[in-house]
Amino acid sequence: MVVSKGPMTRQLTNNFYTCRPSAAVLMLCMLALLGLLALPASARASDLLSATVDRNEIGIDETINLRLRYSGTERGGQPDFELLEQDFDILSRQQSNQYRVINGRAESFIEWILVLAPKREGKLFIPSLHHHGEVSDAIPIAVSEPGSRPDAVNRQAFLEVELDKKEIFVQEQLLVKVRLYTTIGLHDIATEALQVPGAHVEKVDEQRYERRINGVSHAVYELTYAIFPESSGELTIPALTYVAVAGRRDPFSLFNRNTQRLRLRSQPQTIQVAPKPDTYTGSHWLPAASLGIVQSWSQDPDTFTVGEPITRILTLRAEGLRAAQLPPLPKISVDGLKTYPDQPQQDDQTSSNGITGSRIETTAIVATKPGDYQLPPITITWWDTKTGRQRATQLPAFRFTVQGNAAPTNTAPPAGTEDLSPQQNASAPESNFWRSLAIIAIASHLLWVVYFLRQKKNRDSTSNRKVHRKGTGLEAIKLQNAASRGNPLEIQAALHQWVQAQWPENSGKSLAHASQALELEELSRLQGLLGQALYAKPPRPLNKQQVEILVKKLIDKPTRNTKPPQEGLPNLFY
């Protein structure tokens, strides 16, 4: 049977073909669906991982609290917080597992609480964080200058940096005072050591006091640093960061929710360092606030006698200079006087006014013939930093008279003479000469012993003489000079030479073996710092200030024995 197609049948057929999508349309729909599935995880934030902050606007010296909550069923591990460290410092991190029932509905989640401090000003972002395939939303954070926010007018804690000068000369002392002001209770204050590239830095004072600002009492914690620039140009004092905890500790709270961690940051400071003036004519550049020379004697100089030693002590003292910056004093060169100089002693005294360095030179003098003598004057040229001009300090010439008889020259009797009286008369002056020489040697020896006992009161007298000859000689000075220059290779070589001179039984051994045998903490720490600076990959910069402190402690250490004698009973429990 043939069914004819009327107009109505043709219309339905046309409508059917009109509604059926083409193959091209289906392909486009499938590609769009695949594109949605292939979107990156950062574009598909999940409700199972959420991030919140306590505020979105902070100052550079403030912190924010980030809460990251995961409500998924998978357990173990933690999110990767490395992306946060691009713009923020993570000051603390806490994790807690929570389980609760609300209106008969139970829920559990893991929560991380992080205290973040911004690294720079401007518009920052807490990035999207990932955990078990879930992604949190990114959060914008606006960071402003310290104290510029409207709610930061009455800041509870802040830092202040003060320089005592606006311009200095190279190697001149600059005092930097860092003050922490607070109106609230702060504890667990952590400070970073001040390090200034191209300068020697030393902390000289620490004080706590109160100060009223706009009628409000503030507790002040003040640190004073002495800085000595090593070259001219612009010197930058970097920003300092203090981290402290505000609020009361709750011994019954696991996370101390009543406390807040603060991070305070100071503003960097710059100062211009001028070179040594061209008009300066001194042989040594000595920029100081004051400089003086003091002379003293071991006994009354009016009692000078031929053959008897007397000790002259010269003290060069400068305010605003380290002892390492002071020059050596001229040696005595006078006909008829024999001199026996000792190794110079250096000492630094610190106060709120900075560093006062002293150089002490001791010389034993023995006259070989009577007469009138004169020690020449000593003149030190220096730069007065208070008045800004060159000055000279002079120790006047010293005159004295030596009494006694000179030791006569020994003469032999004529040949063929049989008279014994001339021989007896000649032997008397000869015996007097040797007796005087022996007295001089004994007196000189006793004088050395008394001097060393005064310098090293905590040491045994016998070991003291041996140690002084070994440990405070040329090797110790070379080690101190190498430490002040900060070259790791030079310090290692000087340290090795000093150890071998101090303990000859370790001659031929490496520095590592000597350090292990001597069991000295300072020597081990020095070896560790030098090893990190020389052999670590990448090498770590050498902390010159710490090296100088360790070298000074090592040289001044009272115990010099390889293995100190054991006192008392040995420990019974380990």
Secondary structure, DSSP 8 states (H G I E B T S, - for coil): ------HHHHHHHHHHHHHS--HHHHHHHHHHHHHHHTS-GGGS--TTEEEEES-SEEETT--EEEEEEE--S--S-----GGGGGTEEEEEEEEEEEEEEETTEEEEEEEEEEEEEESSSEEEEE---EETTEE---EEEEEE-TT-SGGGSS-SEEEEEEES-SEEETT--EEEEEEEEESS-EEEEEE-----TTEEEEEEEEEEEEEEETTEEEEEEEEEEEEEESSSEEEEE---EEEEEES---TT-SS-TT-EEEEEE---EEEEEE---TT---SS--EESEEEEEEEESS-GGG-BTT--EEEEEEEEEETS-GGGS--------TTEEEEE---EEEEEEETTEEEEEEEEEEEEEESS-EEEEE--EEEEEEETTTTEEEEEEE--EEEEEBS----------TT---SHHHHHHHHHHHHHHHHHHHHHHHHHHHHHHHHHHH-TTS-HHHHHHHHHHHTSHHHHHHHHHHHHT-HHHHHHHHHHHHHHH-GGGTTS-HHHHHHHHT-HHHHHHHHHHHHHHHSSS-----HHHHHHHHHHHHT-S---SS----S---S--
